[in-house]
């Protein structure tokens, strides 16, 4: 996570500040995190997948392209995950439908 934060910080404009919204996974909230000065981490409340639509994307990929398999190796797992992400990336209509929250568009 520290490496990820460093990479994000490198891409934040000099006159800007990034807000990184995270779930409360252990690596997102670790006491050993070194958060760059141009980033603020805002944790989502626990058990609130409706606020984190990407969780539904992960579930869709697991249910449709990654479950019920026996993987031969770590590289095989990574390869299948890469293929699933690429398939989903090429289906923007599906991403919209999975991530859509009617209540978020009613204001």
N, C-alpha and C positions, 0 to 999 in steps of 0.2 A: 504494500500500500504506500509505503514511503516513496518508492520509485515512481509509482503512479502519480503521486502528488507533485513530485519534482517535475515530471513531464507536463502535467497540467499547468503548473506555475510558469514553465518556459514559454507557454503559448498565450499567457494572459498579457494583454497590452499594458504598457508601462503606466498608463493613466486609468487602468481598470482594476477591478477586484472580482474574483470568481467566488460564487457560492456553489458549493458541492453538496447536493442533497444525497444522503446515504441512508440505507437501512441500518439497523444496529448490529450487524454482523461483527463478531469479535475483532476482525482485522480492520474494520472501519472505525472502531472506537478505542483501539488499543492505547494504553498509556505510553507506549513507546513510539507513537506517531510523532513525526516532526512535520507540523503543518506550516508551509511557507507563509510569509506575511501577506501575500496577495491572494490567499484562499481562506474562506471560512467554511467549515463543515457544519451543516445543519442536519441533524439526525431526524428521521421520520419517527413517529411514535411506534412502539412495538406492536406487532400483529396488526398492521394496517396495509395489506397488499393493495387495497383500493387506491392508496396514495402512491403506489409504486407500480405502474402498469408493466414495467419490464418483467416483473415476476410472472405475469401472465404469458409473456413471450417465451420465457424459459420453460414454463409448464407446457405450452403448446409444442415446443421443439422436443421436449422429453417424451411427451405422449405420442407424437407423430413420427419422429425420426430417430430418437435415441434410445427408446425403451425396448425391452425384450430382446436384447442382443448379448452376445458373449464377445467381449473385446479381446483381441490377441495380445495387446500390449498397450502401454501408455500412449505411444505414438498412434496406435489405431484409434484410441478414444479421442485424442486431439484431432485426428483427421476427420472422424465422424462429426465431431462438434463443429469443426470448420465448415464441413459440407452443409450441415443443418443451418448454420448461421448464414452461409451464402445463399441457400435456398430461400430462407426467410427474407433476406435483404432484397432479393429479386422479386418479392411479392409485397410491394408497399401497401396495396389495398388490404392485405391480411394484417399487416402491422397496424394500420389505422383501425381496423375493426376489432382487433384484440385489445388495443390500448385505449379505445374510445370509452370515455366516461360521460354519459348523458348529463349527469349532474354538474359536471365541470363546464358545460356549454350553455347552461341555463341562466347565466348572470347577464 
